[in-house]
Amino acid sequence: MTARVTTDSDRVELSHPDKVLFPEDGITKQELADYFRDVAEFMLPQVRDRPMTLQRFPNGIGEPGFYQKEAPSYLPEWIDTVTFPLREEGREQRQILCNSAATLAYLADQGSITQHVWLSRADRLEYPDRMIFDLDPPDDDFSIVKFAANTLRAKLKHLGIPAFPMTTGSRGLHVVVPLDRSVDFDTVRAWAAEFARKLAWAVPDSFTTELRKESRGDRLFIDYTRNAYGQTTVAPYTVRAKKGAPVAMPVSWEELEDLESSQAYNIRNIVKHLRETGDPWRDIDRHAGKLPALQEKK
């Protein structure tokens, strides 16, 4: 059986549209593709021209999935790609660029439930336009995540740096800083590492930058390591392979205060919410700026 998803300018054929991808919720491939079509106007500005890694579950989330970085040889010609050198492997890699609603529908047909993207764009891969702090709590207590996010926001605001929050659709939160692409990944990573360490030093009982899980205890992990060439982060508005099909959702700081979980939004409630409230990240790129110097720790 086949079906078609009609986007703004293209029709994408789905194979087995009735295949259930989320067994506990009855969510089918058709519903996933329809979701990506409906959210495309919000998602595409955030993922356009970013190399994309696919997390695929061809038989649904009840079975193990896999990650796919390389664009497959059978990829339709109308889907954009970028080829770039891998720093330490001495070879090139070609990855998908998700630049259209039709591409999103095609990825859904491939069982790609979750997409992960670079923090830079294809025309200047060495120069990120995003810096991310991934707030990873020790358990499901979302209150410590919100405390960390607001603490981080206050410290960034003191430096004149705007920040934008996004639920991960799992347990944590991303705090995202738009950049003007004036410095490379190594510079951004060094800045993010120093900033995160200073924050952990300031609140040592609640936060840590310790990479080893066994050394974190019950502290929230401030992960700055995604700020690197070739690293990816979960894409805004992507779906997580979890019960309920939660979504990684950009939110406003005011909205964050009322959230009780990183899984508050899912593919069955997010589109209506966005239609009513608008895109909280619609102006994010207008706030892109430079990173100031950090004062030495006293």
N, C-alpha and C positions, 0 to 999 in steps of 0.2 A: 504494500500500500504506500502511496505517496500523497503529499499535499504540498501546497505552495504558501509561502509567506510573502506578501506584497509589501515592499518597502517604498520609500519615496520615489525611487526611480527604477527599481529592479524587482524581479520575482525570483525567489530562491526556492528550489524544490527540496522538500524534506523527505527523506526515506524513513519509513516506519514512524510517522508522527505520533501514533498512539503508544509508542514505547514508553513505559513508566520509568522515569529517571529517579524519582524520589518515592520509594515504595510506601513509606508511612504516610505520605501526604497525597499520593495519587497524582503527582505532578508529572506531566508527560513532556516529551520532546517538543510537541507543538506549543505547549504553554511556555516552556523555556524560550523558544524562538520568538513567540509573541511578546514576551517580556522584553527581550533585547530590542525588538523592533520599537516598542513603545517608549523605552528609556533611551533610545539612541540619541535623541536631541540633547540630552544631558550628559550622556557618557562619552560620546565621540569627541567633544572638545577637550576632555581630560586624557584620552588615550591616543588621539590622532598623532601619527608619525613617531610613535614610541615602539621600539622592538617589543614584541609580545611573546610570552611563553604561555602555552596552553596547559591547563590541568584537565585531562580528559577522563570521562567515565562513560565509555560507549554502552555499557550494560547497566548504567545507573549506579547510584552511590552505595547500593547494597553489595557491590563487588569492588575490589581494589581498582583504583585508577592509576594514571601515570602522567608524567610531565613530558611535554614535547616542546623543545626549543627550536630545532631545525624546521624550516618550512618544508613540507613534503613535496616530492617531485610531481605529485598529481594535483597540486594546488591550481585552481582555475587562474588563468592569466589575468583576469580582471581584479584579482586581489593584489594589493601593493605589498612589496617586500623590500627589505634592505639587507645588503651584504656588507659585513664589516670584519675586521681582523680580531681574533681572540688574542688577548695580550700575551698569555703565557703558553699557548698551545701551538703557535706557529702555523695556524691555518685560518681560513675564513669561515664564517657562518652566515647563513641566510635565514632571516626571521620575518614573520608576518608583521605588517603594519595594518592595524584595524582602522581604516579610514572611511568606512561607509556602514550604513545600517545593513546593507546586503551582506557585508563581511561578517557582521555579528550574527546574522541569521545562519550563514554558512557554518560558522564555528559551533553554533548550537546543534546543527545537524551532525557535526562531527563528535558530538558528545562533550564538547568543551564547556563545562559548567563554570569553571573559575579561570579568569585570565590574570596574568601578572605582567606588569610593564616596567620598562626602564624609567629612570628619573631624568633622562635626557631625550632629545628628539633626534630624528635620523640625520638632519642636516648638520648637527654639531654634537656628535655622540660623546665627546670628551667633556662637554660643558653642560652640566645639569641645570634644569630650570625648576627643580624641586629639591628641597632638603627635607628628610623625613625622620621623625623620632617615633619609633614604634613602642608603645607602652604596653608591656606584657605583664599582667598581674600574676601572682602566685596561685590564685584560685578564681572562683567565679564572682568574687565581690567587686562589683562595678564601681562602688563608691571610691575605692582607692585609685581607680583609673581616672575618675573625674577630678579627684584631688590632685593627682599628678599632672593632668592636662592643664588645669587652671594654674598650678604652680609654674609649670613650664611657660605657659602663655604670659604670665606676669613678668617672668624674667626676660623673655624675648621682647615684650612691650617696653620694658625699661631700656632696652638697647635700640628701640625704634624699629623693631622687626615685627611685622604682622604675621599671624599664624592662623591656620584653618584646620578644624578638627574633622575627623572621619571615623566612624565606627568601622571595625574590621569585619563585622558579621560573625565573629568568633567570640573572643573574650575581651580583647583589648581595644585600643584606639590609636590612630595615627594623628600626630600633629604635624602639619605640612606647612613649609615655608616656601613661597614662590621666589625664585631667584632670576636675576637678569642675564644669566649665562656669561658672566664676565670672568669667572674663575673655573678651574677644572675640578674633576672629581676628587683628586688627591687633596686639594685645598679645602673643599667642602667637607670631606670626611674628617680631616684634622680639626676643623672648626667645630663640627658636630660632636666629635669625641671629647674635646676639651670642655665644651658647654655642658654636655651630659655628665661628665665627671664632676664638674663644679657643682651641678645640681645635686648629685648624689652625695658629695661631701657636705653640702649644706643641710641635707635631710637624711642622714645616714641610717636612721631606723626604719625609714619607709622606702627609700630608693636605692638602687644599685646599678652599676654598669658591669658587674661581674659576668663574664661570658659563660662560666661553668654553672649549670643549674644547681648542682649540689652546694655551691657556695653562696647562693642567693638567699636561702632561708625563706622567710615569709615576706620578703621585700619585692616591690615591683621593679622589674627590669626595664631600664631605659635603653632601648636598642638603637644605636646609631650606625650599625654596620651595613645597613642597606645603602648607605651613601657611598657607592663605589661603582666604577666602570664594570658593566656586565651584570650587576646585581639588579634584582627586580623587586617590586612590591605589589601587593594585591591592588588590582585596578579599581578605581571608583566605580560604583554601581554594579560590580561583578557579583555573581552569586556564589555562595559557599556551599560546599558539598556536605551539608548537615541537615538534619531533620528540620522541616519548616522552610527550607530554601532561604535562609537569611542573606541579606545583601550588605556589602560594604558601602556605607551610606555617608556622603558628605553632609554635615549638619552645621547649623550656626551655633555659636557659643551659648546663646540663650536657649536653644532647643536642647543642647547637651545637658543642661541643668535638670531637665525633667526626665531624662532617659534613665532606665533602671537596668539596661542590658545592652551589650553590643549587638545583640540579635533582635533588637526591637523592630527592625524593618525587614520585610521579605518581599518576594516577587508578587505577592498577592495584595500588598497594601502600599507599596512605595510609589507606584505611578500616580494613584489618586492623590497621595500626599504631595507629590511634587507639583501636580497640576494646581493644587490649592495654595501652596506656599511659595512656589518658585524655586529656582536653582540657587542654593546657598553659596555655590562657588562660581556664580556667573561672572563675577568681577575679579576672580583670583589673580589672573595674569596682569591686571592693572596695578597690582600691589608688588610686583616683582622688583627686587632691589638687591643691593650689595650686602655682604656680611661685614659688620664692623669688627675692629680689633677687640679681642677679649683682654680684660685686665688680668694681670697676674694674680694668682690665688694668694691671699694674705694668710 
